[in-house]
Structure formats: C-alpha cells, structure tokens
Amino acid sequence: MTTTTGPHPTRRLILQGAASVALIGLGNLPFAASPARAANDKYPEEAFKQKSEADAIKALYGKAAEPSDKVKLDAPEIAENGGVVPVSVTTTLDKVTSISFFVAENPFALAASYKIADGTIPGVANRLKMAKTTKLVAIVEADGKLYSATKEVKVTVGGCGG
C-alpha cells in the first residue's frame, strides 16, 4: 500500500488554476477594439432604417433583384409564433458576396444582411420576427447581380409587438 503526501488536487484548486490561466490570456486582448470589418464594409445603417421593402433594397443594393430558381428560400408556410420564424437561404450561384432577408410587413423591412466571404458555402439560417402574415424575400448578391426568392409566411401569433 502506498501513501502520497502533499496537496491533493481538488475541484476548487483546479477551477482557480483554470480561471488564472484564462485571465492571463485575456490580458493580451485589446478590449476597446471594434468589430473586425474591411475598410469598405460599412454597416448599412440607412438600409436597416427603411420602412418599405423597396426602399430598403434600394438603400442596401441600389438596384432591384431578379427572381431566380438558383436561390432556395426555406421558411414555414405557417409560423405558429411570429417571434421566432426559422428561415434559411442556400444557392448554387458562384461568387456570392451577400445574402439579405426582407420582411415586408415588419416595422423595418430589412431583417438581416450577411456578407459572404470568398471560398465559403453561400448559405445562411436565422430566426426572424414577423409582425403578421407577410411576404418574405431573400436576396443573394452574386457576381455583381441580384437574385431573389420570395415566400408568403402566414403568422398565427404576432412577433413584433403582437
């Protein structure tokens, strides 16, 4: 039978050591840093302030989109809760640079906009709030052109203030 002497590692001692290591690692981070964006990636503040879908599209892209069967918009036909409507977009288009969601009947039409980095799979998923039954539009920017897909979503319980 062997006996050991010295401190036995306890859960408290292990947690204190892990916390110390984590704090030392945080010492190297600049806490006042802003989110990483390229020099020309300005937050589209004006687009997010627009009430109508057409105005939001114009503010974000400056032109209209053409419907395309290469953009697949997946959303429920009936959303039981407008506060959390699952939506996703995938596409087979090449050179995709952005994907955006527009909800026509919301207080502000632009619900989400994503920049897509080169070399990534062009697809996004999100949960959106929808005020009431409305048209959902997904716009994909690829190779300088805009492509869209549209779906009507019936909302049974309101999400934006309802």
Buried (B, 14 or more C-beta within 10 A) or exposed (E): EEEEEEEEEEEEEEEEEEEEEEEEEEEEEEEEEEEEEEEEEEEBEBBBEBEEBEBBBBBBBEEEBEEBEEBBBBBEEEBEBBBEBEBBBBBEBEEBBBBBBBBBBBEBBBBBBBBBEEEEEBBBEBEBBBBBBBEBBBBBBBEEEBBBBBBEBBBEEBBBEE
